[in-house]
Structure formats: C-alpha cells, structure tokens
Amino acid sequence: MSPSDWSLSSRLEQDTISIGDLPLSRVLVIKDAHYPWLLLVPRRPDVSEIIDLDEVAQAQLMTEIARVSRALKEVTKCDKLNVAALGNLVPQLHIHIIARRSSDVAWPRPVWGVMPPLAHDPEEVQQFINLLRRKIWLS
C-alpha cells in the first residue's frame, strides 16, 4: 500500500483541527481548551504501532515529535510535556503531545477522562495554530 491509501480515522477527524502536514505526519490540535494538546498521525495506511513503520519512517517520526514538542514548549511555556502513543480507543497510530502546567485541571494526573472537553475560543485557537505553524515550519 502507498501513503496515498491513508485516511484519518473518523474519530480523530471529529476530535481535532488540522494544522498541516509534515513530511510523515499530519499535525492536529485536539478540541479541548483545557490543555494545549497536539497529535501527530503518520500518513501511512494500516499502522497501529510505531514498530509497524520501517526504520526510516520511525526516525522521521522521532524527528517530527522533537520538532513539534520543541515548538509547543516554546509557544506555551509549559512546565512539562507529556508524549504518548496509546491507541486503546483509536488504533490508528497517533502520538499525543500535551503541554502541561502545574495549574491545569488534571495536574499531576494524566489528562484522559478528568474533565469533559472544553470548546476552544475560535480566535484563540487560530492564534495558537498560526504560532505553531510558524514554529514547526508549516507556514
């Protein structure tokens, strides 16, 4: 299968806002204003684990995780980054990169299930996206 056979999971599609595409991954913002929360989704069909990618794609994914993490930390001035690939509910490989603050509603626990998602203010999320796009070279 080629990368052109790839499509984003419908669950990820409904829960995110697309920022753009890096060489391997689509960059998405989770629709939850409680946390600055991004996803990287490698544009490869039928991939559910990092080990399902070949070694070149694994290296590219690590480069993209580092680039996006660095940008998110710089933009948010967060206390800690949480980076995880879980996929228990959505098996399509996706990497969570979450900027955490000691003042956030879930601190120090994981973010999942602590609070119902909070809708983003449209202007604020667009400003956030614009800043991130510049920092991760998507503009």
N, C-alpha and C positions, 0 to 999 in steps of 0.2 A: 504494500500500500504506500502511496505517496502522501506527503503532507497536505496535498490538496483534498484528500479524502477526510480531513479532520473537520470536526464541527464542535462548537462549545456545548457542553451539557446544558439542557434546558433549565435545570435548577440554578446553575452558575449564571446563566443568561439573565434569569429573573432577579437574582440577588445582587447583581453588580452593575457598575457603569464602566464601559470600556475606556481606557486611556489611549491604547495603541499597541502596536506590535514591535517587539524587539526581534533580533534575528531568529530566536527559537520560540519565544513565549509571548502570549497575549498578556498585557498588563491590565488589571481590573481593580476597581475600588469597590469594596463591599458596601452595600447600602445600609450602613449603621453608623450614625454620627457619634456614638459613644466612644469610638476608637478610630484613629487613622489606620485603616486596615486594607491592605492590598493583597491581590492574588496574582501569581504568575502561573499561567497554564500553557505548558508546551504544546505547540500546534502539531501534534503527532497523533494519528488515529490509534485507538485501542491500547493506550498506555495508561496503566494504573499505578505503577511503581517507578521510582527513579531508576531502578535496575532494569526496567523494560527499555530504557533508552540505550543506544550504543554509547561507547565511551566518549566519543567526540561530542555527542549531544549532552551527556552528563556534565562534561567540562563546561560547555556553553551555558547550561542551566546554572551551574555554580557561579559563573561569571555574572549572569543576569541577576541572580539572588543577591550577590555582593553589590552590584551597581544600584539596584532598586533599594536595598537595605540602607546603603550609604545615603542615598538621596532622601529617603523617608526620615532617617535620623536627622539629617541636616535641616529639612523643612519643618519638622515637628519639634525638634529639640527635646525628644523624649528621654525618659530615664532608662528605658530598656527596650530592646527589640525582641519579639517572640517570632521565631521562624519555625514552621512546622509543615509537614506533609502527612495529613491524616487519612482523608478519603474514606471514612467509615460510612458516611451518608451519600457522598458523591464519589464513585470510584474513579472518575477521570482524574488523572494526575493533576494536582494543583498545589502550589506552595503558598501558604499563608505567611505574610509579613505584616506584623502588627506592632505599631508604635504604642508602647505602654508608658503610662505615667503613674507615679505612686498615688496620685489623686483620682485615678479613673475608677469607675463604679465596680470593677471586678478585682482590683488590685488587692492582694498579690496572686489571686486565683487565676486560672485560665478564663478566657472571655466567654467561652461557649455556654449558653443557657443561663447566664447570670441575669440578663435584662432582655426584654423584647427589643428588637431593632428600633432605633430612633431615626426617623427620616432626616436626611440632610437638608439644610437650607440650600436652595439651588445656587445662589450666588456664592456662598462659602465653598461649596463643593467644587464649583467651577474654578474658583481661585486656587484651591488646593490642587486640582488636576493640572491647571496651567503651570503652577510652580513645579510640580513633579515632572511634567513633560519636558520642561527645560533642563532639569537636573539629570534626567535619565536619557537625554538626547533624543527625544521623540518629537521635538518641535522643529 
